[in-house]
Each structure stands twice: as structure tokens, then as C-alpha cells.
Amino acid sequence: MKIFIFGGTFDPPHLGHYQVINRCLSDCDKFILMPTSLSPHKNKKPIASNYDRIQMLKLMISDFNENAVIDDYELKATSSPNFTIDSINYLSEKYFDCELVLVLGKDQYINFNKWKSYRKIKDLVDIICVNRPSIDSPIDADCIYLSDLNCNISSSMIRIKARKNINQISQLVNTQVFDYIKRKKLYSE
């Protein structure tokens, strides 16, 4: 069984994330989204609560079959920040007879050699790198590069736009996520 792992803060989950899932789902048996409480490469905690981010992820993946799932391991972890190597070790034990593939945006991949235990991660999983048109940097041959995806949306951009005018984000997140954000006034302040 082939399992794809896609982590992030998902604050909020957006159409770029949706495109990645949609593109990758046919190439794997299970696509696991792993929201984190605090990314090691970011100094700020997510604005939306863990609960709200999980709810938005559930709404976003409701279009997909049951092969797209959310794993809250990183949200429940006692150490913070969460490191990818720990999540991979956890998933390796949980799915001991499966092939694990880590899905990263190009913005993350270009700094991958700064990650904790990055060599060990490369030994344990294959890596898929998703194109980000705003990142003009070469990609090495150590990953599978998906150049056909052009995810030029970021959660930080969405949060900025939402503070100015919530309606500006309606085309950047799916309808259910937009309604949830609007109803809960998540990024209005």
C-alpha cells in the first residue's frame, strides 16, 4: 500500500491544498493530511484553533473518497514544535508494511536540508515536490517533481485578505471552508 503524507498548519486549508490532494489521490492508496500545532520553521502559532482547522480540513476533503484522511498525531503530540521525522516514525509504525511518500511544496523543499534529520527522512520516504510558481529555484533529482501543479496560493495571503475583506478569499478556498470562516469570523481581526 502506498501512503502519501501532507503536513502543514492549514490555517486555513485552501484551493492549493485541494489541488495537491486531487492531483495525488489517484497515485496512492491513502492520502493523509497532518495538521501541526506549531511548525518548526515558523515562529507563530496558527490563528485558528486546532478544532477549527480540523473542521475546515474535513469540509475541504468531503469531496474526496475515504482515502483522503486527517491524522491528528501532531496536534496531540506533547513536544512542540513537531518535527516531520517524528511523524514519519509514527506513521512507519502504524503502517509498517506500507510505502510512505512525503508531499511538499517547492517553498518547503528548497529548505529541506535544514530540517531535523532530513537525511533520515530521505532514507525512509520518497518525496514529491509540488511546483510553486513564485519560487524560482532549481529542484534536484532526489524528488518527484510535479511541475503540472501551479499552487500559487498561501494561507498567509488568505489571512491578510480576510482581515481586509472576507469576500476577497471566496475564490481561494472551497465554498464550505469559506462559509465556515465567515460564520466563525476566524481571520477578521
Disulfide bonds with the S-S distance in Angstrom:
none
